[in-house]
Amino acid sequence: MLPLRPIWPGFAINTVFYAAILWLLFAAFGRIRRWRRIKRGLCAGCGYPVGSNERCTECGKPVTPKHVVLGV
């Protein structure tokens, strides 16, 4: 015999559980992409090469330069 109506508490719990797993996967992908861009000396937001500027010249987001040159 097949059920004709869903069991609402189980349906809701499963939906939230699997939505959280998918959200974590997509969030992890974005975080890894930003981390790799920063590691390569690129803007974390758009991937444009950043020199010694405090802001990205392409998108305007604030960035921290990979290498800090100190005046001697």
Beta strands, then each sheet from edge to edge (+ up, - down):
end
